[in-house]
């Protein structure tokens, strides 16, 4: 499984040994040739692997869908602010800047 971006917080890093861990955050950017079923399958796989926060960025319709679980989902539009939730405390990005 390959994401467009990811982040592991310091709390998520093992102290020693091989890192067999999921990132805390995954960002997936929807490409013109991506099928939404494929994107949804990836999101399901990321969450099942232990990813705490998934952002699906769709530049065509200028939305970011935020997943904390399959039941905790919100769709943000250009007027909204993307936040790091509990994964990246203090992170805020006005989506109008992202999509401009």
DOTORDREN-47932 format. One record per residue: residue in one letter; x, y, z of N, C-alpha, C, CB in turn. Coordinates in steps of 0.05 Angstrom, whole numbers, always signed. Glycine has a CB too. Layout:
<rs>
A;X;Y;Z;X;Y;Z;X;Y;Z;X;Y;Z
...
</rs>
This chain:
<rs>
X;+17;-23;+0;+0;+0;+0;+18;+25;+0;-19;+0;+24
X;+13;+43;-18;+30;+67;-20;+12;+92;-19;+46;+66;-47
X;+20;+110;-1;+6;+135;+3;+21;+157;-11;+1;+141;+33
X;+8;+180;-15;+21;+203;-27;+37;+218;-6;+0;+221;-39
X;+31;+214;+19;+46;+227;+41;+38;+214;+67;+40;+257;+42
X;+56;+218;+87;+51;+206;+113;+67;+219;+134;+56;+176;+113
X;+61;+214;+159;+74;+226;+182;+73;+207;+205;+61;+253;+189
X;+96;+204;+219;+97;+189;+244;+105;+208;+265;+117;+165;+242
X;+89;+211;+286;+96;+229;+308;+117;+217;+325;+71;+236;+324
X;+131;+233;+341;+152;+223;+358;+142;+202;+378;+165;+246;+373
X;+117;+206;+387;+105;+186;+405;+102;+159;+392;+79;+196;+416
X;+99;+159;+366;+94;+134;+352;+119;+118;+345;+79;+139;+327
X;+143;+130;+350;+168;+116;+343;+177;+96;+364;+190;+137;+338
X;+185;+72;+355;+196;+53;+374;+224;+63;+382;+197;+25;+362
X;+232;+56;+406;+258;+65;+416;+281;+51;+402;+259;+61;+446
X;+278;+26;+396;+299;+11;+383;+287;-9;+363;+317;-4;+404
X;+304;-20;+347;+296;-42;+330;+283;-33;+304;+277;-59;+344
X;+273;-52;+289;+260;-48;+263;+233;-34;+267;+256;-74;+248
X;+227;-16;+249;+202;-1;+251;+181;-14;+234;+206;+29;+242
X;+165;-30;+245;+142;-43;+231;+117;-30;+241;+142;-74;+236
X;+114;-4;+236;+91;+11;+246;+77;+26;+224;+100;+31;+268
X;+53;+32;+228;+37;+48;+209;+42;+78;+216;+7;+42;+210
X;+41;+95;+196;+43;+124;+202;+19;+133;+218;+46;+140;+176
X;+22;+155;+232;-1;+166;+247;-20;+181;+228;+10;+185;+268
X;-9;+192;+206;-25;+207;+187;-17;+199;+159;-20;+238;+191
X;-37;+195;+142;-33;+190;+114;-49;+210;+98;-41;+161;+106
X;-36;+222;+78;-50;+240;+59;-50;+226;+32;-35;+267;+57
X;-74;+223;+21;-78;+211;-6;-89;+232;-24;-96;+186;-4
X;-76;+238;-46;-85;+257;-66;-99;+242;-89;-62;+275;-76
X;-124;+250;-94;-139;+237;-116;-129;+247;-143;-169;+242;-112
X;-120;+228;-159;-111;+234;-186;-134;+231;-206;-87;+216;-194
X;-132;+243;-229;-154;+241;-248;-161;+212;-256;-147;+256;-273
X;-142;+194;-256;-147;+166;-264;-155;+148;-240;-124;+155;-278
X;-156;+159;-216;-163;+143;-192;-193;+137;-192;-154;+157;-166
X;-200;+113;-184;-228;+107;-180;-234;+110;-150;-235;+77;-189
X;-258;+121;-144;-264;+125;-116;-266;+99;-100;-291;+140;-114
X;-273;+77;-113;-273;+52;-98;-244;+44;-90;-285;+29;-116
X;-224;+50;-107;-197;+45;-100;-188;+62;-77;-178;+49;-125
X;-195;+87;-78;-188;+106;-56;-201;+96;-30;-198;+135;-62
X;-226;+88;-31;-240;+79;-7;-227;+53;+4;-270;+74;-12
X;-218;+36;-14;-204;+11;-5;-178;+19;+9;-198;-7;-30
X;-164;+38;-2;-139;+47;+11;-144;+58;+39;-125;+68;-6
X;-165;+75;+41;-171;+87;+67;-178;+65;+87;-196;+106;+64
X;-193;+45;+79;-200;+23;+96;-175;+8;+105;-220;+4;+82
X;-157;+3;+86;-132;-10;+92;-115;+6;+112;-116;-16;+67
X;-113;+32;+107;-97;+49;+124;-107;+48;+153;-97;+79;+114
X;-133;+52;+156;-145;+52;+182;-142;+24;+196;-175;+59;+181
X;-145;+3;+181;-142;-24;+192;-113;-29;+201;-151;-45;+171
X;-94;-16;+188;-66;-19;+194;-58;-2;+219;-49;-11;+171
X;-76;+15;+228;-70;+31;+252;-65;+60;+247;-47;+20;+265
X;-68;+69;+222;-66;+98;+217;-88;+113;+232;-67;+104;+186
X;-80;+134;+246;-99;+149;+263;-115;+170;+248;-85;+161;+286
X;-104;+181;+226;-116;+203;+212;-110;+200;+183;-107;+230;+223
X;-131;+200;+166;-127;+199;+137;-140;+223;+124;-139;+172;+125
X;-125;+237;+107;-135;+259;+91;-136;+250;+62;-118;+285;+94
X;-160;+252;+50;-162;+247;+21;-168;+274;+8;-186;+226;+15
X;-147;+283;-7;-148;+309;-19;-157;+305;-48;-120;+323;-18
X;-179;+319;-56;-189;+318;-83;-187;+346;-95;-219;+307;-84
X;-165;+351;-110;-161;+378;-122;-183;+385;-142;-134;+379;-135
X;-194;+365;-156;-214;+371;-177;-239;+385;-165;-222;+346;-192
X;-249;+374;-143;-273;+386;-131;-266;+402;-106;-293;+364;-123
X;-240;+406;-100;-230;+422;-78;-242;+414;-51;-236;+451;-84
X;-239;+389;-45;-247;+379;-19;-225;+363;-6;-273;+362;-21
X;-226;+361;+20;-210;+342;+36;-229;+327;+53;-187;+357;+52
X;-228;+300;+50;-244;+283;+68;-226;+273;+90;-257;+259;+51
X;-234;+278;+114;-218;+271;+138;-230;+246;+151;-217;+295;+158
X;-214;+226;+154;-222;+201;+167;-206;+197;+193;-218;+177;+148
X;-220;+194;+215;-208;+184;+240;-216;+155;+244;-217;+202;+264
X;-237;+147;+231;-246;+120;+230;-266;+119;+207;-259;+109;+257
X;-277;+95;+201;-297;+94;+180;-323;+107;+189;-302;+65;+171
X;-326;+111;+215;-350;+123;+226;-346;+153;+232;-359;+109;+251
X;-321;+162;+235;-315;+190;+240;-303;+202;+215;-295;+193;+264
X;-321;+213;+198;-313;+223;+172;-325;+251;+169;-322;+204;+149
X;-309;+269;+159;-320;+296;+152;-307;+305;+126;-314;+316;+175
X;-324;+319;+111;-315;+330;+85;-312;+360;+89;-335;+323;+63
X;-288;+370;+82;-282;+398;+84;-281;+410;+56;-255;+403;+99
X;-291;+435;+54;-290;+449;+28;-271;+473;+30;-319;+459;+20
X;-268;+487;+9;-247;+508;+7;-250;+529;+29;-249;+522;-20
X;-274;+534;+40;-277;+554;+61;-269;+544;+88;-306;+563;+61
X;-264;+518;+91;-257;+506;+116;-227;+506;+122;-267;+477;+117
X;-221;+499;+147;-193;+497;+156;-187;+468;+163;-188;+516;+181
X;-166;+457;+151;-157;+430;+157;-140;+431;+182;-141;+418;+133
X;-147;+413;+201;-132;+413;+226;-120;+385;+230;-151;+420;+250
X;-99;+384;+247;-85;+360;+252;-98;+342;+273;-58;+366;+261
X;-122;+350;+282;-136;+335;+303;-118;+328;+326;-148;+309;+290
X;-118;+305;+337;-101;+297;+359;-74;+287;+349;-114;+276;+375
X;-70;+284;+323;-45;+273;+312;-24;+295;+308;-51;+260;+285
X;-31;+318;+298;-13;+341;+295;-25;+365;+309;-8;+347;+264
X;-24;+365;+335;-36;+387;+350;-25;+414;+341;-31;+384;+381
X;-43;+433;+337;-36;+460;+329;-34;+464;+299;-10;+467;+341
X;-34;+442;+283;-33;+445;+254;-59;+455;+243;-26;+418;+240
X;-58;+476;+227;-82;+487;+215;-74;+497;+187;-94;+510;+232
X;-91;+491;+167;-86;+500;+140;-113;+508;+128;-72;+478;+123
X;-114;+533;+120;-139;+543;+106;-139;+530;+78;-139;+574;+104
X;-160;+515;+72;-161;+501;+47;-160;+519;+23;-185;+483;+46
X;-170;+544;+26;-169;+562;+3;-140;+567;-5;-183;+589;+10
X;-121;+566;+14;-93;+568;+7;-83;+544;-7;-76;+573;+33
X;-92;+520;+1;-84;+495;-12;-93;+494;-40;-95;+472;+4
X;-118;+503;-46;-129;+500;-72;-126;+525;-90;-158;+494;-69
X;-112;+545;-80;-109;+569;-97;-85;+567;-115;-105;+594;-79
</rs>
